[in-house]
Amino acid sequence: MCIRKPVWGSSQQVVRIQWEEDASGLGSHTDGAGLFTLDDIYGSAKNDWLKKA
């Protein structure tokens, strides 16, 4: 996992937090997003992100 945040006033990005996980360590870090399946992502896209106004 690598989180990149832009530096204001610059087009460069700086790595602030970085770690690697294997299958046994998934979800063991408190920083970053939670675990999602593809079904979770598709459901959120259909029901939340792409809702007609």
C-alpha positions as CSV (number, residue, x, y, z in Angstrom):
1,M,0.0,0.0,0.0
2,C,1.3,3.4,-0.9
3,I,-0.5,6.7,-0.2
4,R,0.7,9.6,-2.3
5,K,-0.4,13.1,-1.4
6,P,0.3,16.1,-3.6
7,V,2.5,18.9,-2.3
8,W,0.6,22.2,-2.6
9,G,2.0,24.5,-5.2
10,S,3.8,21.6,-6.9
11,S,3.0,18.9,-9.4
12,Q,5.2,16.5,-7.5
13,Q,3.8,13.8,-5.2
14,V,5.5,12.7,-2.0
15,V,5.1,9.2,-0.4
16,R,4.0,9.8,3.2
17,I,3.0,6.3,4.2
18,Q,4.0,3.0,2.6
19,W,3.7,-0.7,3.6
20,E,3.4,-4.1,2.0
21,E,1.0,-6.9,3.0
22,D,0.6,-10.5,2.0
23,A,-2.6,-12.5,2.4
24,S,-2.0,-13.2,6.0
25,G,-1.5,-9.5,6.9
26,L,-4.5,-8.0,5.1
27,G,-6.3,-5.4,7.2
28,S,-3.6,-5.4,9.9
29,H,-2.7,-1.7,9.4
30,T,-4.9,1.0,10.9
31,D,-3.8,3.6,8.4
32,G,-5.5,3.6,4.9
33,A,-8.8,2.2,3.8
34,G,-10.5,-0.9,4.9
35,L,-10.8,-4.1,3.0
36,F,-13.3,-4.2,0.1
37,T,-14.3,-6.9,-2.3
38,L,-15.2,-6.2,-5.9
39,D,-18.8,-6.8,-5.0
40,D,-18.5,-4.1,-2.4
41,I,-17.0,-1.6,-4.9
42,Y,-19.6,-2.4,-7.6
43,G,-22.4,-2.0,-5.0
44,S,-21.1,1.3,-3.8
45,A,-20.7,2.5,-7.4
46,K,-24.3,1.5,-8.3
47,N,-26.0,2.7,-5.1
48,D,-23.9,5.6,-3.9
49,W,-21.3,7.1,-6.3
50,L,-23.3,6.9,-9.6
51,K,-26.8,7.8,-8.3
52,K,-28.9,9.9,-10.5
53,A,-29.8,13.2,-8.9
